[in-house]
Amino acid sequence: MDINEKKQEDQYLSSVKNALRILKSFTMDEPEKKVSDLSLSLGLNKSTVSRTMATLASEGFVFKDPETKKYRLGFSILSLSGVVNSSIDVYRESQPVLMKLVDAIDETAHISVLDKLEVVYLSKVECNHPVRFLTHVGKHNPPYSTSSGKILLAYSGDSLIDQVIEKGLHKFTKNTITDPQKLRNHLKQIRENGFAYSIEEFTEGVTSIAAPIYDYKGNVIAALSIVGPIQRIQSNKISGYAKKAINAGMEISKRMGYRS
């Protein structure tokens, strides 16, 4: 990294830090602040605060009252808090079901959610004879080549599917679906079947089967997946594992308040 790149990176990190300091400065006692208030309390130049607030406002994280000229937190903050609360609820309600499922099938199981255009693993319960997989809590993977990702994509709507396709369908193995129309057709079939599977589409030697998890409104908010080596989870066993995944996913959904 040359001097100019290092300087640019430092400036970027400084801007991010300033934005986070500003957001954290809003409290129940001080829900609204002017640029001058923020500048004084945080020791930042007014021009720096003004630029940062303009950026945050453009993304909906703050809102400027046109009359008082004061800023307050925007609805994007509420959106993020909703994601966090939802994820916490899914994690809490899924753990006993996940552990019971793993005990019954002796294969590893995950709970996953979508994070923008990737699937992120929220929870993982290992079986008694785990095989090394490229997954861990917090790990991000492409959604179009994993069973959990395909479940979340299938129930997310055309807009997100279009974004994933536009980003590019990278070929991880010989079985990865890289043709946009084939992927759309595959996702349609997943919605009809109520489950998804991936046979060596992301990692060679690995099979996974996933089912949806619903919230109380009937929206798919997470996916439950069973993962194991292709030697144990063979193609003729997929329907059996799918039924177990669907039942476990429905049990978690009901714990989340879902009523079919």
CYANA upper distance limits for C-alpha pairs under 8 A (distance plus 0.5 A):
  1 MET  CA      5 GLU  CA      6.51
  1 MET  CA      6 LYS  CA      6.85
  2 ASP  CA      6 LYS  CA      6.73
  3 ILE  CA      7 LYS  CA      6.60
  4 ASN  CA      8 GLN  CA      6.63
  5 GLU  CA      9 GLU  CA      6.61
  6 LYS  CA     10 ASP  CA      6.66
  7 LYS  CA     11 GLN  CA      6.72
  8 GLN  CA     12 TYR  CA      6.71
  9 GLU  CA     13 LEU  CA      6.71
 10 ASP  CA     14 SER  CA      6.56
 11 GLN  CA     15 SER  CA      6.68
 12 TYR  CA     16 VAL  CA      6.81
 13 LEU  CA     17 LYS  CA      6.63
 14 SER  CA     18 ASN  CA      6.63
 15 SER  CA     19 ALA  CA      6.70
 15 SER  CA     52 THR  CA      7.98
 16 VAL  CA     20 LEU  CA      6.78
 17 LYS  CA     21 ARG  CA      6.66
 18 ASN  CA     22 ILE  CA      6.65
 18 ASN  CA     52 THR  CA      8.15
 19 ALA  CA     23 LEU  CA      6.78
 19 ALA  CA     52 THR  CA      6.74
 19 ALA  CA     53 MET  CA      8.33
 19 ALA  CA     56 LEU  CA      8.17
 20 LEU  CA     24 LYS  CA      6.62
 21 ARG  CA     25 SER  CA      6.70
 21 ARG  CA     42 LEU  CA      8.30
 22 ILE  CA     26 PHE  CA      7.75
 22 ILE  CA     38 LEU  CA      7.61
 22 ILE  CA     42 LEU  CA      8.27
 23 LEU  CA     73 LEU  CA      8.06
 26 PHE  CA     30 GLU  CA      6.36
 26 PHE  CA     31 PRO  CA      5.88
 26 PHE  CA     32 GLU  CA      7.59
 26 PHE  CA     33 LYS  CA      8.23
 26 PHE  CA     72 ARG  CA      8.08
 26 PHE  CA     73 LEU  CA      8.01
 27 THR  CA     31 PRO  CA      5.81
 31 PRO  CA     72 ARG  CA      6.42
 31 PRO  CA     73 LEU  CA      8.00
 32 GLU  CA     70 LYS  CA      6.29
 32 GLU  CA     71 TYR  CA      5.84
 32 GLU  CA     72 ARG  CA      5.23
 32 GLU  CA     73 LEU  CA      8.43
 33 LYS  CA     37 ASP  CA      6.47
 33 LYS  CA     38 LEU  CA      7.20
 33 LYS  CA     70 LYS  CA      5.55
 33 LYS  CA     71 TYR  CA      5.76
 33 LYS  CA     72 ARG  CA      7.22
 34 LYS  CA     38 LEU  CA      6.93
 34 LYS  CA     69 LYS  CA      6.98
 34 LYS  CA     70 LYS  CA      5.02
 34 LYS  CA     71 TYR  CA      6.55
 35 VAL  CA     39 SER  CA      6.55
 35 VAL  CA     46 LYS  CA      6.99
 35 VAL  CA     49 VAL  CA      6.77
 35 VAL  CA     50 SER  CA      6.79
 35 VAL  CA     70 LYS  CA      8.00
 35 VAL  CA     71 TYR  CA      8.40
 36 SER  CA     40 LEU  CA      6.64
 36 SER  CA     46 LYS  CA      6.93
 37 ASP  CA     41 SER  CA      6.62
 38 LEU  CA     42 LEU  CA      6.28
 38 LEU  CA     43 GLY  CA      8.36
 38 LEU  CA     44 LEU  CA      8.08
 38 LEU  CA     49 VAL  CA      7.62
 39 SER  CA     43 GLY  CA      6.02
 39 SER  CA     44 LEU  CA      5.25
 39 SER  CA     45 ASN  CA      6.31
 39 SER  CA     46 LYS  CA      5.94
 39 SER  CA     49 VAL  CA      6.87
 40 LEU  CA     44 LEU  CA      7.42
 44 LEU  CA     48 THR  CA      7.10
 44 LEU  CA     49 VAL  CA      7.12
 45 ASN  CA     49 VAL  CA      6.84
 46 LYS  CA     50 SER  CA      6.44
 47 SER  CA     51 ARG  CA      6.66
 48 THR  CA     52 THR  CA      6.67
 49 VAL  CA     53 MET  CA      6.50
 50 SER  CA     54 ALA  CA      6.69
 51 ARG  CA     55 THR  CA      6.88
 52 THR  CA     56 LEU  CA      6.71
 53 MET  CA     57 ALA  CA      6.41
 53 MET  CA     62 VAL  CA      7.72
 54 ALA  CA     58 SER  CA      6.71
 55 THR  CA     59 GLU  CA      7.13
 56 LEU  CA     60 GLY  CA      6.79
 56 LEU  CA     61 PHE  CA      5.68
 56 LEU  CA     62 VAL  CA      6.28
 57 ALA  CA     61 PHE  CA      6.15
 57 ALA  CA     62 VAL  CA      5.25
 57 ALA  CA     63 PHE  CA      6.21
 57 ALA  CA     64 LYS  CA      7.98
 57 ALA  CA     74 GLY  CA      8.17
 59 GLU  CA     76 SER  CA      7.94
 60 GLY  CA     74 GLY  CA      5.87
 60 GLY  CA     75 PHE  CA      6.70
 60 GLY  CA     76 SER  CA      5.71
 60 GLY  CA     77 ILE  CA      8.44
 61 PHE  CA     73 LEU  CA      6.38
 61 PHE  CA     74 GLY  CA      4.98
 61 PHE  CA     75 PHE  CA      6.91
 61 PHE  CA     76 SER  CA      5.49
 61 PHE  CA     77 ILE  CA      6.24
 62 VAL  CA     71 TYR  CA      6.84
 62 VAL  CA     72 ARG  CA      5.99
 62 VAL  CA     73 LEU  CA      4.75
 62 VAL  CA     74 GLY  CA      4.61
 62 VAL  CA     75 PHE  CA      8.14
 62 VAL  CA     76 SER  CA      8.48
 63 PHE  CA     71 TYR  CA      5.91
 63 PHE  CA     72 ARG  CA      5.86
 63 PHE  CA     73 LEU  CA      6.55
 63 PHE  CA     74 GLY  CA      5.73
 64 LYS  CA     69 LYS  CA      6.55
 64 LYS  CA     70 LYS  CA      6.13
 64 LYS  CA     71 TYR  CA      4.86
 64 LYS  CA     72 ARG  CA      7.06
 65 ASP  CA     69 LYS  CA      5.68
 65 ASP  CA     70 LYS  CA      5.98
 65 ASP  CA     71 TYR  CA      6.74
 65 ASP  CA     72 ARG  CA      8.43
 66 PRO  CA     70 LYS  CA      8.31
 73 LEU  CA     77 ILE  CA      7.40
 74 GLY  CA     78 LEU  CA      7.96
 75 PHE  CA     79 SER  CA      6.84
 76 SER  CA     80 LEU  CA      6.80
 77 ILE  CA     81 SER  CA      6.75
 78 LEU  CA     82 GLY  CA      6.62
 79 SER  CA     83 VAL  CA      6.96
 80 LEU  CA     84 VAL  CA      6.84
 81 SER  CA     85 ASN  CA      6.56
 82 GLY  CA     86 SER  CA      6.45
 83 VAL  CA     87 SER  CA      6.56
 84 VAL  CA     88 ILE  CA      6.63
 85 ASN  CA     89 ASP  CA      6.68
 86 SER  CA     90 VAL  CA      6.70
 87 SER  CA     91 TYR  CA      6.61
 87 SER  CA    113 VAL  CA      8.32
 87 SER  CA    122 LEU  CA      8.13
 88 ILE  CA     92 ARG  CA      6.65
 89 ASP  CA     93 GLU  CA      6.53
 89 ASP  CA    256 MET  CA      7.95
 90 VAL  CA     94 SER  CA      6.26
 90 VAL  CA    222 ALA  CA      8.16
 90 VAL  CA    252 ILE  CA      8.31
 90 VAL  CA    256 MET  CA      7.81
 91 TYR  CA     95 GLN  CA      6.74
 91 TYR  CA    111 ILE  CA      8.14
 91 TYR  CA    122 LEU  CA      7.44
 91 TYR  CA    123 SER  CA      7.16
 93 GLU  CA     97 VAL  CA      8.16
 93 GLU  CA    252 ILE  CA      6.72
 93 GLU  CA    255 ARG  CA      6.74
 93 GLU  CA    256 MET  CA      7.42
 94 SER  CA     98 LEU  CA      6.32
 94 SER  CA    111 ILE  CA      8.20
 94 SER  CA    252 ILE  CA      6.03
 95 GLN  CA     99 MET  CA      6.62
 95 GLN  CA    123 SER  CA      8.48
 96 PRO  CA    100 LYS  CA      6.69
 97 VAL  CA    101 LEU  CA      6.63
 97 VAL  CA    248 ALA  CA      6.97
 97 VAL  CA    251 GLU  CA      7.82
 97 VAL  CA    252 ILE  CA      7.27
 98 LEU  CA    102 VAL  CA      6.71
 98 LEU  CA    109 ALA  CA      7.21
 98 LEU  CA    110 HIS  CA      8.18
 98 LEU  CA    125 VAL  CA      7.41
 98 LEU  CA    248 ALA  CA      7.97
 99 MET  CA    103 ASP  CA      6.68
 99 MET  CA    125 VAL  CA      7.07
100 LYS  CA    104 ALA  CA      6.77
101 LEU  CA    105 ILE  CA      6.77
101 LEU  CA    106 ASP  CA      8.46
101 LEU  CA    109 ALA  CA      8.35
101 LEU  CA    244 LYS  CA      8.31
101 LEU  CA    248 ALA  CA      7.58
102 VAL  CA    106 ASP  CA      5.56
102 VAL  CA    107 GLU  CA      6.13
102 VAL  CA    108 THR  CA      6.69
102 VAL  CA    109 ALA  CA      6.98
102 VAL  CA    125 VAL  CA      7.60
102 VAL  CA    126 GLU  CA      7.88
102 VAL  CA    127 CYS  CA      6.50
103 ASP  CA    127 CYS  CA      7.81
106 ASP  CA    127 CYS  CA      5.59
106 ASP  CA    128 ASN  CA      6.91
106 ASP  CA    129 HIS  CA      8.20
107 GLU  CA    126 GLU  CA      7.54
107 GLU  CA    127 CYS  CA      5.40
107 GLU  CA    128 ASN  CA      8.17
107 GLU  CA    129 HIS  CA      8.29
107 GLU  CA    130 PRO  CA      7.85
107 GLU  CA    226 ILE  CA      7.18
107 GLU  CA    227 VAL  CA      6.93
107 GLU  CA    228 GLY  CA      6.47
108 THR  CA    124 LYS  CA      7.86
108 THR  CA    125 VAL  CA      6.30
108 THR  CA    126 GLU  CA      5.08
108 THR  CA    127 CYS  CA      5.41
108 THR  CA    130 PRO  CA      7.36
108 THR  CA    226 ILE  CA      6.40
108 THR  CA    227 VAL  CA      5.89
108 THR  CA    228 GLY  CA      7.01
109 ALA  CA    124 LYS  CA      6.38
109 ALA  CA    125 VAL  CA      5.99
109 ALA  CA    126 GLU  CA      7.25
109 ALA  CA    224 LEU  CA      7.62
109 ALA  CA    225 SER  CA      5.98
109 ALA  CA    226 ILE  CA      4.97
109 ALA  CA    227 VAL  CA      6.48
110 HIS  CA    121 TYR  CA      7.26
110 HIS  CA    122 LEU  CA      7.94
110 HIS  CA    123 SER  CA      6.01
110 HIS  CA    124 LYS  CA      4.99
110 HIS  CA    125 VAL  CA      6.99
110 HIS  CA    223 ALA  CA      8.50
110 HIS  CA    224 LEU  CA      6.19
110 HIS  CA    225 SER  CA      5.68
110 HIS  CA    226 ILE  CA      7.11
110 HIS  CA    227 VAL  CA      8.37
111 ILE  CA    121 TYR  CA      6.52
111 ILE  CA    122 LEU  CA      6.01
111 ILE  CA    123 SER  CA      5.54
111 ILE  CA    124 LYS  CA      7.09
111 ILE  CA    222 ALA  CA      7.28
111 ILE  CA    223 ALA  CA      6.16
111 ILE  CA    224 LEU  CA      5.24
111 ILE  CA    225 SER  CA      7.03
112 SER  CA    119 VAL  CA      6.94
112 SER  CA    120 VAL  CA      6.04
112 SER  CA    121 TYR  CA      4.89
112 SER  CA    122 LEU  CA      5.74
112 SER  CA    123 SER  CA      7.53
112 SER  CA    148 SER  CA      7.03
112 SER  CA    149 GLY  CA      8.31
112 SER  CA    222 ALA  CA      6.05
112 SER  CA    223 ALA  CA      5.71
112 SER  CA    224 LEU  CA      7.06
112 SER  CA    225 SER  CA      8.39
113 VAL  CA    119 VAL  CA      6.21
113 VAL  CA    120 VAL  CA      6.05
113 VAL  CA    121 TYR  CA      7.12
113 VAL  CA    122 LEU  CA      7.33
113 VAL  CA    152 LEU  CA      7.86
113 VAL  CA    221 ILE  CA      7.16
113 VAL  CA    222 ALA  CA      5.18
113 VAL  CA    223 ALA  CA      6.98
114 LEU  CA    118 GLU  CA      6.29
114 LEU  CA    119 VAL  CA      5.05
114 LEU  CA    120 VAL  CA      6.56
114 LEU  CA    149 GLY  CA      7.95
114 LEU  CA    152 LEU  CA      7.31
114 LEU  CA    222 ALA  CA      7.90
115 ASP  CA    119 VAL  CA      6.38
115 ASP  CA    120 VAL  CA      6.79
117 LEU  CA    142 PRO  CA      7.92
117 LEU  CA    143 PRO  CA      7.81
117 LEU  CA    160 LEU  CA      8.07
117 LEU  CA    163 GLN  CA      8.03
117 LEU  CA    164 VAL  CA      6.64
118 GLU  CA    140 HIS  CA      6.51
118 GLU  CA    141 ASN  CA      6.19
118 GLU  CA    142 PRO  CA      5.57
118 GLU  CA    143 PRO  CA      6.03
118 GLU  CA    149 GLY  CA      8.02
119 VAL  CA    140 HIS  CA      6.02
119 VAL  CA    141 ASN  CA      5.86
119 VAL  CA    142 PRO  CA      6.66
119 VAL  CA    143 PRO  CA      5.91
119 VAL  CA    148 SER  CA      8.04
119 VAL  CA    149 GLY  CA      5.97
120 VAL  CA    137 VAL  CA      8.11
120 VAL  CA    138 GLY  CA      6.27
120 VAL  CA    139 LYS  CA      5.99
120 VAL  CA    140 HIS  CA      4.96
120 VAL  CA    141 ASN  CA      7.02
121 TYR  CA    135 THR  CA      7.91
121 TYR  CA    136 HIS  CA      7.07
121 TYR  CA    137 VAL  CA      5.46
121 TYR  CA    138 GLY  CA      5.77
121 TYR  CA    139 LYS  CA      6.16
121 TYR  CA    140 HIS  CA      7.35
122 LEU  CA    137 VAL  CA      5.91
122 LEU  CA    138 GLY  CA      6.66
123 SER  CA    137 VAL  CA      6.13
124 LYS  CA    136 HIS  CA      7.39
124 LYS  CA    137 VAL  CA      6.90
126 GLU  CA    130 PRO  CA      6.63
131 VAL  CA    228 GLY  CA      7.74
131 VAL  CA    229 PRO  CA      7.65
133 PHE  CA    206 VAL  CA      8.41
134 LEU  CA    203 THR  CA      8.32
135 THR  CA    139 LYS  CA      6.49
141 ASN  CA    146 THR  CA      8.23
142 PRO  CA    146 THR  CA      7.56
142 PRO  CA    149 GLY  CA      7.53
143 PRO  CA    147 SER  CA      8.30
143 PRO  CA    148 SER  CA      7.74
143 PRO  CA    149 GLY  CA      4.20
143 PRO  CA    150 LYS  CA      6.12
143 PRO  CA    152 LEU  CA      8.20
143 PRO  CA    153 LEU  CA      7.44
144 TYR  CA    149 GLY  CA      6.47
144 TYR  CA    150 LYS  CA      5.85
144 TYR  CA    153 LEU  CA      8.03
144 TYR  CA    164 VAL  CA      8.40
144 TYR  CA    169 LEU  CA      8.12
144 TYR  CA    177 ILE  CA      7.97
144 TYR  CA    183 LEU  CA      8.17
145 SER  CA    149 GLY  CA      7.60
145 SER  CA    150 LYS  CA      7.50
145 SER  CA    176 THR  CA      6.52
145 SER  CA    177 ILE  CA      7.47
145 SER  CA    198 SER  CA      7.35
145 SER  CA    201 GLU  CA      5.88
145 SER  CA    202 PHE  CA      5.81
146 THR  CA    150 LYS  CA      6.57
146 THR  CA    197 TYR  CA      8.10
146 THR  CA    198 SER  CA      6.27
146 THR  CA    201 GLU  CA      7.43
146 THR  CA    202 PHE  CA      6.77
146 THR  CA    208 SER  CA      7.93
147 SER  CA    151 ILE  CA      6.77
147 SER  CA    196 ALA  CA      5.73
147 SER  CA    197 TYR  CA      5.28
147 SER  CA    198 SER  CA      5.57
147 SER  CA    208 SER  CA      6.38
147 SER  CA    209 ILE  CA      6.11
147 SER  CA    210 ALA  CA      5.81
147 SER  CA    225 SER  CA      7.46
148 SER  CA    152 LEU  CA      6.86
148 SER  CA    196 ALA  CA      7.73
148 SER  CA    209 ILE  CA      7.93
148 SER  CA    210 ALA  CA      5.65
148 SER  CA    211 ALA  CA      7.74
148 SER  CA    223 ALA  CA      5.85
148 SER  CA    224 LEU  CA      7.10
148 SER  CA    225 SER  CA      6.29
149 GLY  CA    153 LEU  CA      6.57
149 GLY  CA    223 ALA  CA      8.24
150 LYS  CA    154 ALA  CA      6.35
150 LYS  CA    187 LEU  CA      7.27
150 LYS  CA    190 ILE  CA      8.46
150 LYS  CA    196 ALA  CA      7.04
151 ILE  CA    155 TYR  CA      7.00
151 ILE  CA    187 LEU  CA      8.21
151 ILE  CA    190 ILE  CA      7.51
151 ILE  CA    191 ARG  CA      8.39
151 ILE  CA    195 PHE  CA      7.25
151 ILE  CA    196 ALA  CA      6.37
151 ILE  CA    210 ALA  CA      7.21
151 ILE  CA    211 ALA  CA      7.07
151 ILE  CA    212 PRO  CA      6.83
151 ILE  CA    223 ALA  CA      7.10
152 LEU  CA    156 SER  CA      6.56
152 LEU  CA    212 PRO  CA      7.84
152 LEU  CA    220 VAL  CA      7.64
152 LEU  CA    221 ILE  CA      8.10
152 LEU  CA    222 ALA  CA      7.26
152 LEU  CA    223 ALA  CA      7.06
153 LEU  CA    157 GLY  CA      7.69
153 LEU  CA    160 LEU  CA      7.74
153 LEU  CA    161 ILE  CA      6.81
153 LEU  CA    187 LEU  CA      7.85
154 ALA  CA    161 ILE  CA      8.44
154 ALA  CA    187 LEU  CA      5.39
154 ALA  CA    188 LYS  CA      7.21
154 ALA  CA    190 ILE  CA      7.11
154 ALA  CA    191 ARG  CA      6.60
155 TYR  CA    191 ARG  CA      7.42
155 TYR  CA    220 VAL  CA      6.99
156 SER  CA    160 LEU  CA      7.03
156 SER  CA    161 ILE  CA      8.05
156 SER  CA    220 VAL  CA      8.25
157 GLY  CA    161 ILE  CA      7.14
158 ASP  CA    162 ASP  CA      6.51
159 SER  CA    163 GLN  CA      6.92
160 LEU  CA    164 VAL  CA      6.78
161 ILE  CA    165 ILE  CA      6.76
161 ILE  CA    184 ARG  CA      8.44
162 ASP  CA    166 GLU  CA      6.52
163 GLN  CA    167 LYS  CA      6.64
164 VAL  CA    168 GLY  CA      7.15
164 VAL  CA    169 LEU  CA      8.13
165 ILE  CA    169 LEU  CA      6.59
165 ILE  CA    180 PRO  CA      6.88
169 LEU  CA    177 ILE  CA      7.97
169 LEU  CA    178 THR  CA      5.45
169 LEU  CA    179 ASP  CA      8.07
169 LEU  CA    180 PRO  CA      8.36
170 HIS  CA    176 THR  CA      8.39
170 HIS  CA    178 THR  CA      7.00
171 LYS  CA    176 THR  CA      5.96
171 LYS  CA    177 ILE  CA      7.80
171 LYS  CA    178 THR  CA      6.82
172 PHE  CA    176 THR  CA      6.54
172 PHE  CA    201 GLU  CA      7.34
172 PHE  CA    202 PHE  CA      5.99
172 PHE  CA    203 THR  CA      7.70
173 THR  CA    200 GLU  CA      7.41
173 THR  CA    201 GLU  CA      6.24
173 THR  CA    202 PHE  CA      6.67
173 THR  CA    203 THR  CA      7.34
173 THR  CA    204 GLU  CA      7.23
174 LYS  CA    201 GLU  CA      7.75
175 ASN  CA    199 ILE  CA      7.92
175 ASN  CA    200 GLU  CA      6.73
175 ASN  CA    201 GLU  CA      5.28
175 ASN  CA    202 PHE  CA      8.49
176 THR  CA    200 GLU  CA      8.20
176 THR  CA    201 GLU  CA      4.88
176 THR  CA    202 PHE  CA      7.06
177 ILE  CA    182 LYS  CA      7.55
177 ILE  CA    183 LEU  CA      6.73
177 ILE  CA    201 GLU  CA      7.93
178 THR  CA    182 LYS  CA      8.29
178 THR  CA    183 LEU  CA      7.76
179 ASP  CA    183 LEU  CA      6.74
180 PRO  CA    184 ARG  CA      6.76
181 GLN  CA    185 ASN  CA      6.67
182 LYS  CA    186 HIS  CA      6.50
183 LEU  CA    187 LEU  CA      6.61
184 ARG  CA    188 LYS  CA      6.75
185 ASN  CA    189 GLN  CA      6.82
186 HIS  CA    190 ILE  CA      6.81
187 LEU  CA    191 ARG  CA      6.91
188 LYS  CA    192 GLU  CA      6.97
189 GLN  CA    193 ASN  CA      6.61
190 ILE  CA    194 GLY  CA      6.23
190 ILE  CA    195 PHE  CA      6.13
190 ILE  CA    196 ALA  CA      6.07
191 ARG  CA    195 PHE  CA      7.73
194 GLY  CA    211 ALA  CA      7.13
194 GLY  CA    212 PRO  CA      7.92
194 GLY  CA    246 ILE  CA      8.08
195 PHE  CA    209 ILE  CA      7.71
195 PHE  CA    210 ALA  CA      6.17
195 PHE  CA    211 ALA  CA      5.17
195 PHE  CA    212 PRO  CA      7.60
195 PHE  CA    242 ALA  CA      6.96
195 PHE  CA    246 ILE  CA      7.50
196 ALA  CA    209 ILE  CA      6.16
196 ALA  CA    210 ALA  CA      5.67
196 ALA  CA    211 ALA  CA      7.01
196 ALA  CA    242 ALA  CA      8.41
197 TYR  CA    207 THR  CA      7.85
197 TYR  CA    208 SER  CA      6.03
197 TYR  CA    209 ILE  CA      4.75
197 TYR  CA    210 ALA  CA      6.71
197 TYR  CA    238 ILE  CA      8.28
198 SER  CA    202 PHE  CA      8.22
198 SER  CA    207 THR  CA      6.13
198 SER  CA    208 SER  CA      5.75
198 SER  CA    209 ILE  CA      7.01
199 ILE  CA    205 GLY  CA      8.48
199 ILE  CA    206 VAL  CA      6.90
199 ILE  CA    207 THR  CA      5.02
199 ILE  CA    208 SER  CA      7.14
199 ILE  CA    230 ILE  CA      8.05
200 GLU  CA    204 GLU  CA      5.14
200 GLU  CA    205 GLY  CA      6.24
200 GLU  CA    206 VAL  CA      5.71
200 GLU  CA    207 THR  CA      6.38
200 GLU  CA    230 ILE  CA      8.43
202 PHE  CA    206 VAL  CA      8.50
205 GLY  CA    229 PRO  CA      6.15
205 GLY  CA    230 ILE  CA      5.77
205 GLY  CA    231 GLN  CA      8.22
206 VAL  CA    227 VAL  CA      7.65
206 VAL  CA    228 GLY  CA      6.32
206 VAL  CA    229 PRO  CA      5.08
206 VAL  CA    230 ILE  CA      5.68
207 THR  CA    227 VAL  CA      6.42
207 THR  CA    228 GLY  CA      6.14
207 THR  CA    229 PRO  CA      6.45
207 THR  CA    230 ILE  CA      5.85
207 THR  CA    233 ILE  CA      6.88
207 THR  CA    234 GLN  CA      8.38
208 SER  CA    225 SER  CA      6.97
208 SER  CA    226 ILE  CA      5.90
208 SER  CA    227 VAL  CA      4.83
208 SER  CA    228 GLY  CA      6.95
209 ILE  CA    225 SER  CA      5.88
209 ILE  CA    226 ILE  CA      5.76
209 ILE  CA    227 VAL  CA      7.21
209 ILE  CA    238 ILE  CA      7.69
209 ILE  CA    241 TYR  CA      7.48
209 ILE  CA    242 ALA  CA      6.58
209 ILE  CA    245 ALA  CA      7.80
210 ALA  CA    223 ALA  CA      6.85
210 ALA  CA    224 LEU  CA      5.83
210 ALA  CA    225 SER  CA      4.49
210 ALA  CA    226 ILE  CA      6.82
210 ALA  CA    242 ALA  CA      7.43
210 ALA  CA    245 ALA  CA      6.74
210 ALA  CA    246 ILE  CA      8.18
211 ALA  CA    223 ALA  CA      6.16
211 ALA  CA    224 LEU  CA      5.90
211 ALA  CA    225 SER  CA      7.01
211 ALA  CA    242 ALA  CA      7.75
211 ALA  CA    245 ALA  CA      6.11
211 ALA  CA    246 ILE  CA      5.60
211 ALA  CA    249 GLY  CA      6.55
212 PRO  CA    220 VAL  CA      6.59
212 PRO  CA    221 ILE  CA      8.24
212 PRO  CA    222 ALA  CA      6.71
212 PRO  CA    223 ALA  CA      5.14
212 PRO  CA    224 LEU  CA      6.86
212 PRO  CA    246 ILE  CA      7.64
212 PRO  CA    249 GLY  CA      6.44
212 PRO  CA    250 MET  CA      8.25
213 ILE  CA    220 VAL  CA      6.01
213 ILE  CA    221 ILE  CA      6.56
213 ILE  CA    222 ALA  CA      5.58
213 ILE  CA    223 ALA  CA      5.93
213 ILE  CA    224 LEU  CA      7.40
213 ILE  CA    249 GLY  CA      5.60
213 ILE  CA    250 MET  CA      6.93
213 ILE  CA    252 ILE  CA      7.19
213 ILE  CA    253 SER  CA      5.79
214 TYR  CA    218 GLY  CA      5.85
214 TYR  CA    219 ASN  CA      5.71
214 TYR  CA    220 VAL  CA      4.89
214 TYR  CA    221 ILE  CA      6.27
214 TYR  CA    222 ALA  CA      7.63
214 TYR  CA    250 MET  CA      8.06
214 TYR  CA    253 SER  CA      5.40
214 TYR  CA    256 MET  CA      7.97
214 TYR  CA    258 TYR  CA      6.79
215 ASP  CA    219 ASN  CA      6.03
215 ASP  CA    220 VAL  CA      7.02
215 ASP  CA    221 ILE  CA      6.92
215 ASP  CA    253 SER  CA      6.50
215 ASP  CA    256 MET  CA      6.11
215 ASP  CA    257 GLY  CA      6.88
215 ASP  CA    258 TYR  CA      5.97
216 TYR  CA    253 SER  CA      8.08
216 TYR  CA    254 LYS  CA      8.37
216 TYR  CA    256 MET  CA      6.58
216 TYR  CA    257 GLY  CA      4.94
216 TYR  CA    258 TYR  CA      4.50
216 TYR  CA    259 ARG  CA      7.38
217 LYS  CA    258 TYR  CA      7.24
218 GLY  CA    258 TYR  CA      6.76
218 GLY  CA    259 ARG  CA      8.22
218 GLY  CA    260 SER  CA      8.42
223 ALA  CA    249 GLY  CA      7.95
224 LEU  CA    245 ALA  CA      7.18
224 LEU  CA    248 ALA  CA      8.31
224 LEU  CA    249 GLY  CA      6.53
225 SER  CA    245 ALA  CA      7.30
226 ILE  CA    241 TYR  CA      8.13
226 ILE  CA    245 ALA  CA      7.52
228 GLY  CA    232 ARG  CA      7.24
228 GLY  CA    233 ILE  CA      6.65
229 PRO  CA    233 ILE  CA      6.67
230 ILE  CA    234 GLN  CA      6.04
233 ILE  CA    237 LYS  CA      6.69
233 ILE  CA    238 ILE  CA      7.40
234 GLN  CA    238 ILE  CA      7.25
237 LYS  CA    241 TYR  CA      6.95
238 ILE  CA    242 ALA  CA      6.42
239 SER  CA    243 LYS  CA      6.76
240 GLY  CA    244 LYS  CA      7.09
241 TYR  CA    245 ALA  CA      6.63
242 ALA  CA    246 ILE  CA      6.53
243 LYS  CA    247 ASN  CA      6.66
244 LYS  CA    248 ALA  CA      6.62
245 ALA  CA    249 GLY  CA      6.45
246 ILE  CA    250 MET  CA      6.56
247 ASN  CA    251 GLU  CA      6.66
248 ALA  CA    252 ILE  CA      6.83
249 GLY  CA    253 SER  CA      6.62
250 MET  CA    254 LYS  CA      6.65
251 GLU  CA    255 ARG  CA      6.88
252 ILE  CA    256 MET  CA      6.78
253 SER  CA    257 GLY  CA      7.01
253 SER  CA    258 TYR  CA      5.79
254 LYS  CA    258 TYR  CA      5.10
254 LYS  CA    259 ARG  CA      6.85
